[in-house]
Amino acid sequence: MAALALAACGGSSKTTTTPNRAIPVAVTPAQLKSIARSAGHPIYWAGPARGTYELTTIADGRTYIRYLPPGIPVGDPSLRLTIGTYVRPSPPFESVRSAAAKRHAVVKTMKDGSLAVQYPGRPSSVYLVFPGALYEVEVYDPNPATALRLATTGKVVPIH
């Protein structure tokens, strides 16, 4: 689950030996909507839920929304439902489809032509890719069946 750990951003100086850490923050649905409007690309989530939304943004274009149940503080190390949106320099659709075939992944084709991909080596993560899109979405849940269900039933959507 390295992709969903509090990711490190490399420093801007070549002499920096300790990377800067991305800091998660608690946000409201209204703040998420504002951030999504200004991002320049869609940011995905699994819709409203009880508890706290933990947002972590990385300078390279990764955005994570982690769902924390009531009483769990921001930054808690426990594994929870997390939706990651990753900006890519080129559309990842074909490369993910090819990798999925080579790695014998579970691939579900959605009504809109997008793919949900669950790799055997990382079953708790399901990757969503969309034809022509310059981003991909990761749906992580400690329960692999929950991750696949959320990714394939239309529950994971762009924030509007």
C-alpha positions in Angstrom: 0.0 0.0 0.0 2.9 2.3 -0.6 0.9 4.5 -2.9 -1.5 5.3 -0.1 0.9 5.8 2.7 1.5 9.4 3.5 3.6 10.0 0.5 6.9 11.9 0.5 7.6 14.7 -1.9 11.2 15.2 -3.0 12.6 18.6 -2.0 13.4 21.2 -4.6 17.1 21.3 -3.7 19.6 18.7 -4.8 21.3 18.9 -1.5 18.2 18.1 0.5 18.5 14.6 2.0 15.3 14.5 4.0 12.1 14.7 1.8 9.3 16.9 2.7 6.2 15.0 3.9 2.8 15.7 2.7 0.6 16.7 5.6 -3.0 15.4 5.7 -5.7 17.8 6.7 -9.4 17.5 7.7 -11.7 19.0 5.1 -15.4 19.6 4.8 -17.4 18.6 1.7 -17.6 22.3 0.8 -13.8 22.6 0.9 -13.5 19.4 -1.2 -15.8 21.0 -3.8 -13.7 24.2 -3.9 -10.5 22.3 -4.2 -11.9 20.1 -7.0 -13.1 23.2 -8.9 -9.6 24.8 -8.8 -7.6 21.6 -9.5 -7.8 21.7 -13.3 -8.8 18.0 -13.4 -11.4 15.8 -11.7 -10.8 14.7 -8.1 -12.7 11.5 -7.2 -14.3 10.4 -4.0 -16.8 7.8 -2.7 -19.4 10.3 -1.8 -20.5 11.7 1.5 -20.1 9.6 4.7 -20.2 10.1 8.4 -16.9 11.0 10.0 -13.9 13.0 8.8 -12.6 13.5 5.2 -8.8 13.5 5.3 -7.2 15.2 2.3 -3.6 14.8 1.3 -2.3 16.5 -1.8 1.1 15.9 -3.3 3.0 18.4 -5.6 3.2 15.8 -8.4 -0.5 15.8 -8.9 -1.7 13.0 -6.5 -4.7 13.7 -4.3 -5.9 11.4 -1.6 -9.2 11.5 0.2 -9.3 9.1 3.2 -12.5 8.4 5.0 -12.0 8.4 8.8 -14.8 7.1 11.1 -15.9 9.4 14.0 -13.3 9.5 16.7 -10.3 8.6 14.4 -7.9 11.5 14.2 -6.4 12.9 11.0 -3.0 11.3 10.4 -4.0 8.0 12.2 -1.9 5.2 10.6 -4.8 2.7 10.3 -5.8 1.6 6.9 -9.1 3.0 5.8 -11.1 3.6 2.6 -9.0 6.0 0.5 -9.7 7.4 -3.0 -6.6 8.6 -4.8 -6.6 10.6 -8.0 -3.4 10.7 -10.0 -2.6 13.1 -12.8 -0.6 11.5 -15.6 1.5 13.1 -18.4 -0.2 10.9 -21.0 -3.5 8.9 -20.9 -2.8 5.7 -18.8 -5.7 3.8 -20.3 -3.8 1.6 -22.8 -0.8 1.0 -20.5 -3.0 -0.1 -17.6 -5.1 -2.3 -19.9 -1.8 -3.9 -21.2 -0.4 -4.4 -17.7 -3.7 -5.9 -16.5 -3.5 -8.5 -19.2 0.1 -9.4 -18.5 -0.5 -9.6 -14.7 -3.8 -11.6 -15.0 -5.7 -8.9 -13.2 -9.4 -8.8 -12.7 -10.7 -6.3 -15.3 -14.2 -5.0 -15.4 -15.3 -2.8 -18.3 -17.8 -0.1 -17.2 -20.8 1.2 -19.3 -18.8 4.4 -20.1 -15.9 2.4 -21.5 -13.7 2.9 -18.4 -11.9 0.0 -16.8 -11.7 -1.2 -13.2 -8.5 -3.2 -12.7 -7.7 -5.3 -9.6 -4.2 -6.8 -9.6 -3.6 -10.1 -7.8 -0.6 -8.7 -5.9 -2.6 -5.7 -4.7 -6.2 -6.8 -4.3 -7.1 -4.0 -1.8 -6.6 -1.5 -4.6 -8.7 -1.2 -7.7 -7.6 1.2 -10.4 -10.0 3.1 -12.6 -8.9 4.4 -16.0 -10.9 6.3 -18.5 -10.4 6.5 -22.3 -8.4 9.6 -23.1 -8.2 10.9 -19.5 -4.9 12.3 -18.2 -5.6 10.8 -14.7 -6.3 7.5 -13.0 -8.2 6.7 -9.8 -7.2 4.3 -7.1 -9.9 2.9 -4.8 -8.3 1.4 -1.7 -10.1 -0.5 1.0 -8.6 -3.0 3.4 -11.3 -5.4 2.2 -10.6 -6.2 -1.5 -14.3 -7.1 -2.1 -15.3 -3.6 -0.8 -12.7 -1.9 -3.0 -14.0 -3.8 -6.1 -17.6 -3.2 -5.3 -17.1 0.6 -4.8 -15.1 0.9 -8.0 -17.6 -1.0 -10.2 -20.9 0.2 -8.9 -20.6 3.9 -9.7 -20.1 5.0 -6.1 -16.6 6.5 -6.9 -17.3 9.7 -8.8 -15.8 13.1 -9.4 -16.5 15.8 -6.8 -18.9 18.4 -8.1 
